[in-house]
Amino acid sequence: MSYLVLARKWRPRRFAELVGQEHVVRALTNALETGRVHHAFLFTGTRGVGKTTIARIFAKSLNCERGTSADPCGECETCLAIDAGRYIDLLEIDAASNTGVDDVRDLIDNAQYVPSRGKYKVYLIDEVHMLSKPAFNALLKTLEEPPEHVKFLLATTDPQKLLVTVLSRCLQFNLKRLDEAQIRGQITKILAAEGIGAEDGAVRLLAKAADGSLRDGLSLLDQAIAYTGGKLDETQVAAMLGTVDRTRVGALLEALADNDGARLLDEVSQLAEFAPDWGDVLDALSAALHRIQVKQLVPDVAVEADGIDAGEFASKLRPELVQLWYQMALDGRRELPLAPAPRAGFEMALLRMLAFRPDSASTQTMSASNATTSASTPRSAPPASPPRPMPEAPVASAPSPPAPAPKPANSASLANLDADGWVELVARSGVRGPAAQLAAHSGFVAYADGVLRLTLAPADEHLKGPAMVKMLAAALESQLGAVPQIKFELAEPSGDTLHVRNERQRDARQARAEDTFMNDPDVRRMLDSGAKLVPDSIRPLDDA
């Protein structure tokens, strides 16, 4: 009795049958239809995503007896022979077992001969990264300039191990991992064609366990069919995979939400009877918390139920608590190998969630206090000044009025604003960051009718970015009474800028520091004894 496994029976034979990888199919289809077919292709990606399958379909497209096209007939002798793995001009080489330079030299010698039957001789080298360095070097010249009748199709799961000289000679296509929905759809299609019943939960478990690899998913499907006797039941598939029942994760969350430590440890004891992978349980708990948080913060987005009522937990738990538990689950997963026993590490992660949680009363009080402060205090008000001593005489109990905000300079003083006044105004404005650099290097020209005219040296023009000008204007609002319109003139400032004044003050401090140091008797005595002073090592105390 001969049985063909599902992964081989349902291997795609045309580009249209491929699951995912549309970006690769589109590029190869366009190349075949336009006749611009490169001589070397490299397909990379994790196991079971279709690297060798695409290479075989591409070989059929090149050698189909009805002509080169992106849609081989699948009926001619060439297509049938390639599907059966017996086409003489398609040479599939396993680089893992043919790593030596002698194997590559045989390949190169063979490549000189024209194809026996087809139009092209196609070399499909699987796991090409396993070739030795001498083998790669022997292949390079042929890979760069092969005979016109030769095409190279290379496949690997580890492209980082390939030489750059090999990568530069190939068109590289990175095949993506398949998502759970794609794998679930293909498994459902195959089960319907095979006439096998299955629960949706069982299919979902198989798709998740496939971890992005359709071949792994079909291998697990074969195993599940044999394990369950023909009908895929979710409970039996979960037992086969060793996964945790999602309702158990929900029970853990229920105990945590109710702050019931005894029930929490009882649920852990019931889980232990199934000898689970405790790391997988923490992963399932993290995934459940993720769905709950999405339901809380983005309620319009549909989330997969997966055995847990995310909506119920979303209304029961506070968002900051969900975030805290999620972080604790990730930390517990990371620390699990360090625990004295896996179960002990898992229990400690749950007990940490039980012990540390934000206090709802203090959180609400803090939020109310912040809201009251925000409502009663204008945004532009300065920080409150320190409290003054109470007078000895009794005073009325009426609350004191808030300190008034600083008023902008009056119109007369702004009209008489000069270079020195501009420097003082900038210092009082509290501007910070790159905008402060722009203000410090700018010279004052005039201010009238809300327009502030400044000069900027051509060497400092790079400071005048639109964002920096906007930030400077906003910072000057408190001093000028309104957001000014700033216009710059490229010229050397006529008076001292804040930058020049700061440089002059810094030079004066440096000179005083050097003078004080050199006149110190102890320093003079050490210098007279042969000590040497390190150049530029003296700094003022306020610059240290």
C-alpha positions as CSV (number, residue, x, y, z in Angstrom):
1,M,0.0,0.0,0.0
2,S,1.5,3.3,-1.2
3,Y,0.6,6.6,0.6
4,L,1.8,10.0,-0.6
5,V,2.1,12.5,2.2
6,L,0.0,15.6,2.0
7,A,3.0,17.9,1.6
8,R,4.0,16.1,-1.6
9,K,0.5,15.4,-2.9
10,W,-0.5,19.0,-2.6
11,R,2.8,20.6,-3.8
12,P,1.9,23.4,-6.2
13,R,2.6,22.7,-9.9
14,R,1.8,26.1,-11.2
15,F,2.5,29.6,-10.0
16,A,-1.3,30.2,-9.6
17,E,-1.4,27.4,-7.0
18,L,1.2,29.0,-4.7
19,V,0.1,30.2,-1.3
20,G,1.6,33.7,-0.7
21,Q,4.9,34.9,-2.2
22,E,3.1,37.1,-4.7
23,H,6.1,39.4,-5.0
24,V,8.3,36.6,-6.2
25,V,5.7,35.2,-8.6
26,R,5.1,38.6,-10.1
27,A,8.8,39.1,-10.8
28,L,9.3,35.7,-12.3
29,T,6.1,35.9,-14.4
30,N,7.2,39.2,-15.9
31,A,10.7,37.9,-16.7
32,L,9.3,34.8,-18.5
33,E,6.7,36.8,-20.5
34,T,9.2,39.5,-21.6
35,G,12.1,37.0,-22.2
36,R,14.4,38.9,-19.8
37,V,15.4,35.8,-17.8
38,H,18.5,36.1,-15.7
39,H,21.0,33.3,-15.6
40,A,21.1,32.9,-11.8
41,F,18.4,33.2,-9.1
42,L,18.7,32.9,-5.4
43,F,15.6,32.0,-3.3
44,T,15.9,32.6,0.5
45,G,13.6,32.0,3.3
46,T,12.7,29.7,6.2
47,R,11.9,26.1,5.7
48,G,8.7,25.1,4.0
49,V,7.7,28.4,2.3
50,G,8.2,27.3,-1.3
51,K,11.8,27.8,-2.4
52,T,12.3,24.5,-4.2
53,T,8.7,24.5,-5.4
54,I,9.1,27.8,-7.1
55,A,12.4,26.7,-8.6
56,R,10.7,23.6,-10.1
57,I,7.8,25.5,-11.5
58,F,10.3,28.0,-13.0
59,A,12.2,25.1,-14.6
60,K,8.9,23.8,-16.1
61,S,8.1,27.3,-17.4
62,L,11.5,27.4,-19.2
63,N,11.4,23.9,-20.7
64,C,7.7,23.4,-21.4
65,E,7.3,21.8,-24.9
66,R,4.5,24.2,-25.7
67,G,6.9,27.2,-25.3
68,T,8.5,29.3,-22.6
69,S,5.7,30.9,-20.6
70,A,4.7,31.8,-17.0
71,D,1.9,29.1,-17.2
72,P,3.4,25.7,-18.2
73,C,0.9,23.3,-19.6
74,G,1.5,20.5,-17.0
75,E,0.6,17.9,-19.6
76,C,3.6,17.5,-21.9
77,E,6.3,15.0,-21.3
78,T,8.7,17.6,-19.9
79,C,6.2,18.9,-17.4
80,L,5.2,15.5,-16.2
81,A,8.8,14.4,-15.9
82,I,9.7,17.5,-13.8
83,D,6.7,16.9,-11.6
84,A,7.8,13.3,-11.1
85,G,11.4,14.3,-10.4
86,R,13.0,12.4,-13.4
87,Y,13.7,15.1,-15.9
88,I,17.3,14.7,-17.1
89,D,17.9,18.4,-17.8
90,L,16.8,19.5,-14.2
91,L,19.7,18.6,-11.9
92,E,18.7,18.9,-8.3
93,I,21.8,19.0,-6.0
94,D,21.8,18.8,-2.3
95,A,24.6,21.1,-1.2
96,A,24.5,19.7,2.3
97,S,25.8,16.3,1.1
98,N,27.8,17.5,-1.9
99,T,29.9,20.2,-0.2
100,G,33.3,19.6,-1.7
101,V,35.1,21.3,-4.6
102,D,35.2,18.0,-6.6
103,D,31.4,17.9,-6.7
104,V,31.3,21.5,-8.0
105,R,34.0,20.7,-10.6
106,D,31.9,17.8,-11.9
107,L,28.9,20.2,-12.1
108,I,31.0,22.8,-14.0
109,D,32.3,20.2,-16.5
110,N,28.8,18.9,-17.1
111,A,27.4,22.4,-17.7
112,Q,29.4,22.8,-20.9
113,Y,27.2,20.2,-22.7
114,V,23.9,21.2,-24.3
115,P,20.6,19.9,-22.8
116,S,19.6,16.4,-23.8
117,R,15.9,17.2,-24.3
118,G,14.9,20.7,-23.2
119,K,15.8,24.2,-24.1
120,Y,17.7,24.9,-20.9
121,K,19.8,22.8,-18.5
122,V,18.7,23.9,-15.0
123,Y,20.8,23.4,-11.9
124,L,18.8,23.6,-8.7
125,I,21.2,23.7,-5.7
126,D,19.4,23.4,-2.4
127,E,20.9,24.7,0.9
128,V,23.7,26.3,-1.2
129,H,25.2,27.9,1.9
130,M,26.5,24.5,2.9
131,L,29.1,24.5,0.1
132,S,32.7,24.9,1.3
133,K,34.6,28.1,0.4
134,P,36.8,26.3,-2.2
135,A,33.6,25.0,-3.8
136,F,32.2,28.5,-3.9
137,N,35.3,29.8,-5.5
138,A,35.3,27.1,-8.1
139,L,31.7,27.9,-8.9
140,L,32.1,31.7,-9.2
141,K,33.3,32.1,-12.8
142,T,30.6,29.7,-14.2
143,L,28.0,31.4,-12.0
144,E,28.9,34.8,-13.5
145,E,29.2,33.7,-17.1
146,P,27.5,30.4,-17.7
147,P,26.7,29.0,-21.1
148,E,23.6,30.3,-22.7
149,H,21.7,27.1,-22.2
150,V,22.3,26.9,-18.4
151,K,20.3,28.5,-15.6
152,F,21.2,28.3,-11.9
153,L,18.5,28.3,-9.2
154,L,19.9,28.4,-5.7
155,A,17.9,28.0,-2.5
156,T,19.0,28.6,1.1
157,T,17.6,29.1,4.5
158,D,20.7,31.0,5.7
159,P,21.8,33.7,3.1
160,Q,24.1,35.3,5.6
161,K,26.6,32.5,5.1
162,L,26.9,33.1,1.4
163,L,29.9,34.9,0.0
164,V,29.2,38.5,-1.2
165,T,30.7,37.5,-4.5
166,V,27.9,34.9,-4.9
167,L,25.1,37.2,-3.9
168,S,26.3,39.8,-6.4
169,R,26.0,37.3,-9.3
170,C,22.3,36.4,-8.5
171,L,18.9,37.9,-8.5
172,Q,17.8,37.4,-4.9
173,F,14.2,36.8,-3.8
174,N,13.4,36.6,-0.1
175,L,10.3,34.4,0.5
176,K,8.1,35.5,3.3
177,R,6.8,33.4,6.2
178,L,3.2,32.6,5.7
179,D,0.7,34.1,8.2
180,E,-1.7,31.9,10.1
181,A,-4.7,32.9,7.9
182,Q,-2.9,31.7,4.7
183,I,-1.9,28.3,6.3
184,R,-5.4,27.9,7.8
185,G,-7.0,28.5,4.5
186,Q,-4.8,26.0,2.7
187,I,-5.4,23.3,5.4
188,T,-9.2,23.9,5.2
189,K,-9.0,23.5,1.4
190,I,-7.1,20.3,1.6
191,L,-9.3,18.8,4.3
192,A,-12.4,19.6,2.2
193,A,-10.8,17.9,-0.9
194,E,-9.7,14.9,1.2
195,G,-13.2,14.6,2.7
196,I,-11.9,14.8,6.3
197,G,-14.0,16.6,9.0
198,A,-12.3,19.0,11.3
199,E,-13.2,21.6,14.0
200,D,-12.2,25.2,13.4
201,G,-10.2,25.2,16.7
202,A,-8.2,22.2,15.5
203,V,-7.3,23.9,12.2
204,R,-6.4,27.0,14.1
205,L,-4.0,25.1,16.4
206,L,-2.3,23.4,13.5
207,A,-1.9,26.7,11.6
208,K,-0.4,28.3,14.7
209,A,2.0,25.4,15.3
210,A,3.2,25.6,11.7
211,D,5.0,28.8,12.6
212,G,4.9,30.3,9.1
213,S,5.9,27.1,7.3
214,L,3.2,25.5,5.1
215,R,5.1,22.3,4.8
216,D,5.3,22.0,8.6
217,G,1.6,22.7,8.7
218,L,0.8,19.9,6.3
219,S,3.2,17.5,8.1
220,L,1.4,18.3,11.4
221,L,-1.9,17.7,9.5
222,D,-0.8,14.3,8.5
223,Q,0.1,13.5,12.1
224,A,-3.2,14.9,13.4
225,I,-5.2,12.7,11.0
226,A,-3.3,9.6,12.1
227,Y,-3.6,10.6,15.8
228,T,-7.4,11.4,15.7
229,G,-8.3,8.5,13.5
230,G,-9.7,10.7,10.7
231,K,-11.7,13.5,12.4
232,L,-9.8,16.4,13.8
233,D,-11.1,17.3,17.2
234,E,-9.6,20.4,18.9
235,T,-9.1,18.7,22.2
236,Q,-7.2,15.7,20.6
237,V,-5.1,18.0,18.4
238,A,-4.2,20.1,21.4
239,A,-3.1,17.0,23.3
240,M,-1.1,15.9,20.2
241,L,0.7,19.2,20.0
242,G,1.1,19.6,23.7
243,T,-0.5,23.0,23.7
244,V,-2.5,24.4,26.6
245,D,-6.3,24.6,26.4
246,R,-7.1,28.3,26.0
247,T,-9.9,28.0,28.6
248,R,-7.1,27.2,31.1
249,V,-5.5,30.5,30.3
250,G,-8.9,32.2,30.7
251,A,-9.2,30.6,34.2
252,L,-5.8,31.9,35.2
253,L,-6.8,35.4,34.1
254,E,-10.1,35.1,36.0
255,A,-8.2,34.2,39.2
256,L,-5.8,37.1,38.7
257,A,-8.7,39.5,38.0
258,D,-10.5,38.4,41.2
259,N,-7.2,38.6,43.2
260,D,-7.8,35.0,44.3
261,G,-4.4,33.5,45.0
262,A,-5.7,30.1,46.2
263,R,-7.7,29.6,43.0
264,L,-4.7,30.8,40.9
265,L,-2.4,28.1,42.4
266,D,-5.1,25.5,42.1
267,E,-5.4,26.3,38.3
268,V,-1.6,25.9,38.1
269,S,-1.9,22.5,39.8
270,Q,-4.5,21.4,37.3
271,L,-2.3,22.6,34.4
272,A,0.7,20.6,35.8
273,E,-1.3,17.4,35.3
274,F,-0.9,17.8,31.5
275,A,2.9,18.4,31.9
276,P,2.8,21.5,29.7
277,D,5.7,23.6,28.4
278,W,5.4,26.4,31.0
279,G,7.1,28.8,28.5
280,D,4.3,28.1,26.0
281,V,1.7,28.8,28.7
282,L,3.3,32.2,29.4
283,D,3.2,32.9,25.6
284,A,-0.5,32.1,25.5
285,L,-1.1,34.4,28.5
286,S,0.8,37.2,26.7
287,A,-1.2,36.7,23.5
288,A,-4.5,36.8,25.5
289,L,-3.4,40.0,27.3
290,H,-2.5,41.5,23.9
291,R,-6.0,40.8,22.6
292,I,-7.6,42.3,25.7
293,Q,-5.5,45.5,25.4
294,V,-6.5,45.9,21.7
295,K,-10.2,45.5,22.7
296,Q,-9.8,48.1,25.4
297,L,-7.9,50.8,23.4
298,V,-9.1,50.1,19.8
299,P,-12.6,48.6,20.4
300,D,-13.5,48.8,16.7
301,V,-10.8,46.3,15.7
302,A,-12.0,42.7,15.6
303,V,-9.9,40.3,17.7
304,E,-9.9,36.5,17.6
305,A,-11.7,34.9,20.4
306,D,-9.3,32.0,20.8
307,G,-11.1,30.6,23.8
308,I,-11.1,33.8,25.8
309,D,-13.8,36.5,26.0
310,A,-11.6,39.6,25.4
311,G,-14.5,41.9,25.7
312,E,-15.4,40.7,29.2
313,F,-11.8,41.0,30.5
314,A,-11.5,44.4,28.7
315,S,-14.3,45.8,30.9
316,K,-13.1,44.1,34.1
317,L,-9.4,45.1,34.0
318,R,-7.8,48.5,33.8
319,P,-5.6,49.2,30.8
320,E,-2.5,50.0,32.9
321,L,-2.9,46.7,34.7
322,V,-3.1,44.8,31.4
323,Q,0.1,46.5,30.3
324,L,1.8,45.6,33.6
325,W,0.8,42.0,33.4
326,Y,1.9,41.7,29.8
327,Q,5.4,43.0,30.8
328,M,5.5,40.6,33.7
329,A,4.6,37.7,31.5
330,L,7.4,38.6,29.0
331,D,9.9,39.0,31.9
332,G,8.8,35.6,33.4
333,R,9.3,34.0,30.0
334,R,12.8,35.3,29.7
335,E,13.7,34.3,33.3
336,L,12.2,30.8,33.1
337,P,15.5,29.1,32.3
338,L,17.1,30.7,35.4
339,A,14.4,29.4,37.8
340,P,15.1,26.4,40.0
341,A,12.3,24.5,38.3
342,P,10.1,25.6,35.3
343,R,6.9,25.3,37.3
344,A,8.4,27.4,40.1
345,G,9.4,30.1,37.6
346,F,5.9,30.1,36.1
347,E,4.3,30.4,39.5
348,M,6.5,33.2,40.5
349,A,5.6,35.1,37.3
350,L,1.9,34.8,38.3
351,L,2.5,35.6,41.9
352,R,4.3,38.7,40.8
353,M,1.2,39.7,38.8
354,L,-0.9,39.1,42.0
355,A,1.4,41.1,44.3
356,F,2.2,44.1,42.2
357,R,-0.6,46.1,40.7
358,P,-1.4,49.8,40.5
359,D,-3.6,51.0,43.3
360,S,-6.9,52.1,41.8
361,A,-7.8,54.5,44.6
362,S,-4.4,56.3,44.4
363,T,-4.5,56.3,40.6
364,Q,-8.0,57.9,40.5
365,T,-7.0,60.4,43.2
366,M,-3.9,61.4,41.3
367,S,-5.8,61.7,38.0
368,A,-8.5,63.8,39.7
369,S,-5.8,66.1,41.2
370,N,-4.1,66.5,37.9
371,A,-7.4,67.2,36.2
372,T,-8.2,69.9,38.8
373,T,-4.8,71.5,38.5
374,S,-5.0,71.5,34.7
375,A,-8.5,73.1,34.8
376,S,-7.6,75.8,37.4
377,T,-4.1,76.8,36.2
378,P,-3.5,78.4,32.8
379,R,-1.0,76.6,30.6
380,S,1.1,79.8,30.3
381,A,1.3,80.4,34.1
382,P,4.8,80.1,35.6
383,P,5.7,77.7,38.4
384,A,4.3,78.8,41.8
385,S,6.8,80.9,43.9
386,P,8.0,79.5,47.3
387,P,5.6,80.3,50.2
388,R,6.3,83.4,52.2
389,P,6.2,83.5,56.1
390,M,2.8,84.3,57.5
391,P,2.4,87.7,59.1
392,E,2.0,87.8,62.9
393,A,-1.3,89.7,62.7
394,P,-4.4,87.5,62.1
395,V,-5.7,87.6,58.6
396,A,-9.0,86.7,57.0
397,S,-9.4,83.1,55.9
398,A,-10.2,84.0,52.3
399,P,-7.8,82.2,49.9
400,S,-5.1,84.3,48.4
401,P,-5.3,85.1,44.7
402,P,-2.9,83.2,42.4
403,A,0.3,85.0,41.5
404,P,-0.2,87.0,38.2
405,A,1.6,85.9,35.1
406,P,4.5,88.1,34.1
407,K,3.3,90.8,31.8
408,P,5.1,91.5,28.5
409,A,7.2,94.6,28.1
410,N,5.2,97.7,27.4
411,S,5.0,99.3,24.0
412,A,7.4,102.1,24.8
413,S,10.1,99.8,25.9
414,L,9.7,97.6,22.8
415,A,9.8,100.6,20.6
416,N,13.2,101.5,22.2
417,L,14.5,98.0,22.0
418,D,18.2,97.9,21.0
419,A,20.9,95.3,20.6
420,D,21.6,95.1,24.4
421,G,17.9,94.9,25.1
422,W,17.5,92.1,22.6
423,V,20.2,90.1,24.3
424,E,18.4,90.5,27.7
425,L,15.1,89.7,26.2
426,V,16.4,86.4,24.7
427,A,18.0,85.5,28.0
428,R,14.6,86.0,29.8
429,S,12.5,84.2,27.2
430,G,13.7,80.7,28.3
431,V,14.2,79.5,24.7
432,R,16.0,76.1,24.6
433,G,17.6,73.7,22.2
434,P,18.5,74.5,18.6
435,A,16.2,77.6,18.7
436,A,18.4,79.0,21.5
437,Q,21.4,78.7,19.2
438,L,19.6,80.6,16.5
439,A,18.6,83.4,18.9
440,A,22.1,83.6,20.4
441,H,23.7,84.1,17.0
442,S,21.1,86.6,15.8
443,G,21.6,90.4,15.9
444,F,18.8,92.8,16.5
445,V,17.6,95.3,13.8
446,A,14.1,96.5,14.7
447,Y,10.7,95.4,16.0
448,A,7.5,97.2,14.8
449,D,3.9,96.1,14.0
450,G,4.6,92.5,15.1
451,V,7.5,92.1,12.7
452,L,10.9,91.3,14.3
453,R,13.9,91.9,12.0
454,L,17.1,90.2,12.9
455,T,20.5,89.8,11.2
456,L,22.3,86.5,10.9
457,A,25.9,86.0,9.7
458,P,26.2,84.0,6.4
459,A,28.3,81.4,8.3
460,D,25.4,80.8,10.6
461,E,22.7,80.5,7.9
462,H,22.3,76.8,8.6
463,L,20.7,77.6,11.9
464,K,17.7,79.3,10.2
465,G,15.5,76.3,9.6
466,P,11.7,76.8,9.4
467,A,11.1,74.7,12.5
468,M,13.8,76.6,14.5
469,V,12.3,80.0,13.5
470,K,8.8,78.8,14.6
471,M,10.2,77.6,17.9
472,L,11.9,80.9,18.5
473,A,8.8,82.9,17.7
474,A,6.7,80.8,20.1
475,A,9.3,81.3,22.9
476,L,9.3,85.1,22.4
477,E,5.5,85.3,22.8
478,S,5.7,85.7,26.6
479,Q,8.1,88.7,26.2
480,L,6.5,90.5,23.2
481,G,2.8,89.8,24.0
482,A,2.2,88.1,20.7
483,V,3.9,85.6,18.4
484,P,6.2,87.8,16.2
485,Q,6.8,87.4,12.5
486,I,10.6,87.0,12.3
487,K,12.5,88.1,9.2
488,F,16.2,87.5,8.8
489,E,18.8,89.6,6.9
490,L,22.1,87.8,6.0
491,A,24.7,90.2,7.4
492,E,27.2,90.5,10.2
493,P,25.3,91.7,13.3
494,S,26.1,95.3,14.1
495,G,26.2,94.8,17.9
496,D,27.1,92.0,20.3
497,T,24.9,88.9,20.0
498,L,24.2,86.7,23.0
499,H,26.7,84.2,21.6
500,V,29.4,86.9,21.5
501,R,28.6,88.1,25.0
502,N,28.7,84.5,26.3
503,E,32.0,83.8,24.6
504,R,33.5,87.0,26.1
505,Q,32.3,86.1,29.6
506,R,33.7,82.6,29.2
507,D,37.0,83.9,28.1
508,A,37.1,86.3,31.1
509,R,36.3,83.4,33.5
510,Q,39.0,81.3,31.9
511,A,41.6,84.1,32.2
512,R,40.7,84.6,35.9
513,A,40.9,80.9,36.5
514,E,44.3,80.6,34.9
515,D,45.6,83.7,36.8
516,T,44.3,82.4,40.1
517,F,45.9,79.0,39.5
518,M,49.2,80.2,38.4
519,N,49.5,82.6,41.3
520,D,48.7,79.9,43.9
521,P,51.9,79.5,46.1
522,D,51.6,75.7,46.1
523,V,51.3,75.6,42.3
524,R,54.3,77.9,42.0
525,R,56.3,75.7,44.3
526,M,55.5,72.5,42.3
527,L,56.4,74.2,39.0
528,D,59.7,75.4,40.4
529,S,60.4,71.8,41.5
530,G,60.1,70.6,37.9
531,A,56.4,69.8,37.6
532,K,54.9,70.5,34.1
533,L,51.5,71.9,33.4
534,V,49.3,70.1,30.9
535,P,48.2,72.6,28.2
536,D,44.5,73.5,28.2
537,S,43.9,71.6,31.5
538,I,42.8,74.6,33.6
539,R,39.0,75.1,33.7
540,P,36.8,77.5,35.7
541,L,34.9,75.7,38.5
542,D,31.5,76.5,36.9
543,D,32.7,74.9,33.6
544,A,34.0,71.7,35.3
